[in-house]
């Protein structure tokens, strides 16, 4: 993103790309909030990054995201150190024959998303369900141990 004022000229106006500014702003926000995973798989241009809803109540943190066309066998969820990674792959094949013509199509989609949780959770007690293309992950909050203060004699 460019800061400050620069003189306008017809030649410089043709080089300005407003989407470049938006991409740079998006990258800065992702770095600021730690939302972007730096693995090669998640940086791939063909990977879709679904939006997530994170809801926190007294006992649980519930994450909901849309994964259209994905079966539960194709979803991989990892939770470690208060961070969640969701990865999913889907592929479809269709074949149609009409009036002597044969048409065969294949589509592939990849989803990946990583984010931090607002509270510590019990990773071993988390559960997930995928219903009608909506993934819901329920994670019970971890009990926070009280710190014991030691007095110096």
N, C-alpha and C positions, 0 to 999 in steps of 0.2 A: 504494500500500500504506500502511496506517495503522500508525503506531508509537505506543507508549504505551498507557495504559489509559483507557478512557472509561466513564462510568457506564452501566449497562444499564437500559433502560426498555422496556416493551412496544412503545411507539411507535417507538423507534429500532431495535428488533430487526426490525421488518417492513421497514425501508428498507435493511438491510444485504444486499449482494449478494456472495456469496463468489466468484462468477465475475469480478466487477469487480476484486477483489484479485488473482486469478490473471492477468487480462489486464494489469494494471499491472506485476506481477512479470515477465511475459513481455516486455513492452516494455522494462523496465529491463535485463533480461539481454541482449536484442538490442542495445540501445545500448552496453552494456558490452563485448560481444564483437564489435561491428561487423557483425553478421550481417544486418541489415535494409537493403535497398536502398530509397532514398527516392524512386524514380521513381514517377510516377502509375500506371503500368501494374502495378507490383509491389505497390502499396498497395491495389489494387482488392479489394473484399470477395469477389469470385467467383474470385479467383486462388488456386490451390492451391500450397502451398510444400512440395515433396517433401523428405523427409529424405535426407541424403547420407552416404556412407561415404567417408572420406578415408584412404588407406593410403600410407605413405611407406616406400620401401626405398632401397637404396644409389644407384640410378640414376634412379628415376622416382617421381612422385606419381600415384596412381591414384584417381580419383573415380568412385564408383558411385552411381546413383540410379534409382529406379523411375519410369517414365513410362508407365503402362498405357494402351493404346489409341492411342498416338502413333506416327505413321510418321516415318521419318528426315527426310523433306522438310519436316516441320513443326517441327523442332527448330533453335534458334539458340543457338550457344555462342560466347561472347566471352571472351578471356583478355587482360588488360592490367594492368600494374603489380601483378602477384602477386595478382590478384583474378579470380574466375571468375563469369560471368553465364550462367545457363541459362534459356532461355525456350522454351516449347512450347505449341502450340495443337492441339486436336483437335476434330473434329466428326463426328457420325455421323447418318445418316438411315435410317429403316426405314419400310417401307410394308407393310401387311398387309390383306387383304380376306377377310372371312368372312361368310357368310350375309347379303350385302347391305350390310354395314357396312364402311366404309373407315377404317383407322386409319393415320395418318402421324405419326411422332415424329422429333424432332430433338434432339440433345444436343450441347452445347458444353462444353469444358473448357479451362482455361488453367492452365499451370504456370509458375512463375517462382521462381528462387532465385539468390542472390548470396552469395559467401563469400570470405574470404581464404585463401590457401594457406600452409602451414607453411614452405615454402622457395621460393626463386626458381626459375622454370622457363623453359625455352626455348619461348616462345609459338609460334614458327613451326614447331616440330617436334612439336607436340601432335597426337594422333590420337583419334578417337572412333568408337565403334560402338554401334548400338542393336539389341539382340537379345532377342526375346520380352518387350518392354516394359522392359528393363533397359538404361540408358545407362551406358557405361563410357568415361571419358576418361582417356587415358594421356598424361602430360606429363613429358618428360625434364627432370631437374634441370639448372639452369644451372651452368656452371663458375664458381666464385668466383675472381675475380682477386686475386692476392696484392697487398697494398698495398706500395708501395716507399717506404721512409722516406728522406727527404733530410736529410742532415746539414748543419748550418749551419757555414760556415767562420768 
